[in-house]
Structure formats: C-alpha cells, structure tokens
Amino acid sequence: MIVVQQADFDAAALTAHLRSSTEGRAGSIVTFTGYVRDYAQDASTKALFLEHYPGMCEREIESLCTEARSRWNVLDSIVVHRVGELHLKDQIVFIAIASAHRGDAFSACEYIIDALKTRAPFWKRETLTSGEQFWVQRRDSDTRKTALWNEVPLPEENKEKP
Amino acid sequence: MNGTTIKVLYFAQVAELTGMREEQWPLPQPVSGTTWLSQLETRYPQLAPVKRLKLAVNQYHVSHGTLIQPGDEVAVFEPVTGG
C-alpha cells in the first residue's frame, strides 16, 4: 500500500492492518515513522510545507518497494507520506515492512527510507518562528547513505542460482 | 498535446523562481537535457546555475544527457528533500 495524503495517519492501525494482511506469515514487522523536528541549526522551526509531484511520487515509491522485495524477503509493505503544511512534532512519513525474519524487515525498511529521501519527488519549505522561509537543501549525508546501498551484496537466498 | 511542444512542470523553488508551475514549450526537434536547460536559463536567468537542477522525463528521473522528445512531459526541480 502506498499513500500520499495531507491527512495525518494512525501508525498503530497501519501496523495492525499489515499484521492482518500477512495472515500469520510475518514473523516480524519493522516500522519507521518520521516527524517534523527543528531542522535549522540556530533557529526554531515553526512549520514545514511539503510539496510533491503527483503521479511520479507514487510510482517512484512503488519502484523502491519493488526493489526492496527483489533484495530481501518481504511479504508486504506500507508507505504513507504526508504533504501540505505540517507543524513541529507532526508525523511526516510511515514505512512498515512485514517479513518472515527481522533481518530482512530491518534492511528493507532502512533501504526504503534512505532511497525515498533521494528519489521520491518531495520538497520541504521551512518556516522559522521568526517568519523567515526557505527551501530545505539536500544533505550530502543522505546522498552518500543511499549510494552505500549499491555496495550491499544481495542476501544469499535471493541470489540467482548458477 | 501536439507533436511540436513539450509540457514543462516546475516544482518548489524552481516554480517560485519562474513564477509558474506549468507551461507548454515549443520543441520541434529532440534536444539533450543539457541543451534544453541552457535554453531554460536564457528564458529564466534567475534559475542560474541550471547545472544543479534535476530533470524528470515522463515521470522518470533522467540524466542531463537524455534526449527530450516532442510530446514529453519534462519536470524541473532542485534535489528532492522528502522523508
């Protein structure tokens, strides 16, 4: 399930949905929730505005989930990303991965959030308590972290048999 | 859409700098992303330097070396910052 919406979401209800949809085959569900925090080093964040590219956004997230399934044993997944105006401490993004084993679930969840940050077409405009507004710049550390996944070998059982 | 234009979409800071979110752009012949970006910079000098900008063609990320064809949907934006 991939959803891009303005409305808030219920992380517990989404996790319960995944637990139900996998019908007892999931030995583990790993979830990640991202929140609005103080981004600026020396000023206070009042709000974020999230803009996105409808259509491409959903398709790009879908392809990240497909890649995760090809690399790890993933039974089912949920990605929810909010857009529009958000305030300090609000939920921004939710990722849940159901897998038979925790290792696959942890890796797939981390891969999806890392890749989402560098590939899914969302942009954040930050408003400080002073009223100043600016577009958030991509962090080099995010770019490097996504690139590192290209060096991670596939799990043994997912490799093609010779 | 006819065969001699492209649909151009601007997002976030790029939309603010151009003052618009969408426009039709005449394109009778295929051009590389690099060539098209230099035309974009001529029209909107406030976007300089355009080398930092990212392109998506028909909703897929592409490199600046990719050919843009008449009829394409071309999106222009700064590096993404979601999550």
Contacts between the chains, C-beta under 8 A, distances in Angstrom:
chain1	res1	chain2	res2	distance
A	34	B	83	5.7
A	50	B	82	7.2
A	51	B	11	6.2
A	51	B	12	5.2
A	52	B	82	7.4
A	53	B	9	7.3
A	53	B	11	6.0
A	53	B	56	7.3
A	53	B	59	7.5
A	53	B	75	6.1
A	53	B	77	7.6
A	55	B	59	5.8
A	56	B	56	6.1
A	56	B	59	3.8
A	56	B	60	7.7
A	56	B	75	7.1
A	59	B	59	6.0
A	60	B	61	7.8
A	81	B	82	6.6
A	81	B	83	7.8
A	92	B	83	7.2
A	93	B	82	7.4
A	93	B	83	5.5
A	113	B	83	5.9
A	116	B	82	6.1
A	116	B	83	5.1
A	117	B	80	7.5
A	117	B	81	7.6
A	117	B	82	6.2
A	117	B	83	4.0
A	118	B	79	7.7
A	118	B	80	6.7
A	119	B	61	6.8
A	119	B	80	6.9
A	120	B	80	6.3
A	120	B	82	5.0
A	120	B	83	7.5
A	121	B	11	7.0
A	121	B	56	7.0
A	121	B	75	7.5
A	121	B	77	6.7
A	121	B	80	5.3
A	121	B	82	7.5
A	122	B	80	5.8
A	122	B	81	6.7
A	122	B	82	2.8
A	122	B	83	7.4
A	123	B	11	6.2
A	123	B	12	3.6
A	123	B	13	7.3
A	123	B	77	6.9
A	123	B	78	6.8
A	123	B	80	6.3
A	123	B	81	5.5
A	123	B	82	7.4
A	124	B	81	4.8
A	124	B	82	7.3
A	125	B	12	7.1
A	135	B	12	5.8
A	135	B	13	4.4
A	135	B	78	6.7
A	135	B	81	7.6
A	136	B	81	4.6
A	137	B	78	7.9
A	137	B	79	7.7
A	137	B	81	7.2
A	138	B	78	7.6
A	138	B	79	3.8
A	138	B	80	7.1
A	138	B	81	5.7
A	143	B	79	7.9
